[in-house]
Amino acid sequence: MKHDHNTKILTFYSDPDVVGYYKNDDRLIPVEAALLARVKEELQNQPILDIGIGGGRTTPHLREISKAYTGIDYSEAMIQAARWRFPGVDFLTCDARDLSRFQNGQFAAVFFFGGGIDDVSGADRLLVLKEIRRVLRSRGIFIFSSHNLAGHFTAGRAGGLRLYGNPRIFVADNLLRLRCWISHCKGALRNMIHDKGYAVFVDYDGYFATQPKIGVVLRTHYIRRSGQIRQLIENGFSEIEAFDPGGNIINDDKTAKSVYLQYIARKRE
Ligand SMILES: C[S@@+](CC[C@H](N)C(=O)[O-])C[C@H]1O[C@@H](n2cnc3c(N)ncnc32)[C@H](O)[C@@H]1O
């Protein structure tokens, strides 16, 4: 994913409608609630870092576990929304690829919820993992979610024909979603020939606006469960488990059909 992709995706996450959507949400999905319940005792009042916070959906839940909480996002608009929502909480505009403002071993746990890690390129993903490992203490916990290559067709479909009163929105919306579907079909074909365990597809992201508005297609990194586990091991993590959004443990790639998978891992000593 090239430089222009970074600009495009940051522009998306700075759009007032997108920020407005994220700043109104505070619900956890079942797997997130289950994993937080599992680590709650160990992380009581320990320093924790929440990356890619969006509008702060996970902030109150993580602050219930520890007030030594720092939330970061590279979208200044998201950080402003989170500050407005939770005054006095430690929020910083910061890119996960460069956590140099934090010290080695500073955190007992790092979270990257909502698939935000898939917004960066494959090469930058390794930078992110390296930085997260660096700021974690020995045996520190890393919890994140990622788009699942085995479930990508569900995301690619993005619904059937959509009807809009405005002909320009009708044409643009349906063409963009068709483009997304074609990208997923081409990717599936490529994977049949040479499956690398990960792929980049264009996904359609609606603007979540109250009024119909044309969305954007953004490149998204998808990775298979086994590929993600291997990548985590290669980058200094261990004790890795994968779950579907309902909180069911996923022990093989074949049963992992959901669009997202949630992972928990520990920094290897
Ligand atoms: C899909 S949203 C999820 C927001 C929130 N975590 C949630 O689950 O509701 C992804 C968020 O990650 C942020 N993000 C993506 N790449 C990032 C990076 N390299 N550094 C920091 N934040 C990033 C985006 O700005 C966006 O707010």
The ligand as an ORCA input file, in Angstrom:
! r2SCAN-3c Opt
* xyz 0 1
  C     -12.003      0.785     12.231
  S     -11.548      2.086     13.286
  C     -11.749      1.317     14.889
  C     -11.889      2.320     16.011
  C     -11.980      1.710     17.411
  N     -10.808      0.966     17.771
  C     -13.188      0.816     17.505
  O     -13.010     -0.411     17.514
  O     -14.309      1.344     17.571
  C      -9.767      2.082     13.114
  C      -9.097      3.233     13.832
  O      -7.682      2.980     13.793
  C      -7.020      4.187     13.500
  N      -5.731      3.848     12.880
  C      -5.528      3.187     11.712
  N      -4.216      3.066     11.462
  C      -3.590      3.661     12.494
  C      -2.205      3.867     12.805
  N      -1.246      3.475     11.975
  N      -1.904      4.501     13.961
  C      -2.882      4.924     14.806
  N      -4.197      4.792     14.545
  C      -4.538      4.152     13.409
  C      -7.967      4.954     12.586
  O      -7.739      6.339     12.582
  C      -9.320      4.582     13.196
  O      -9.720      5.513     14.173
*
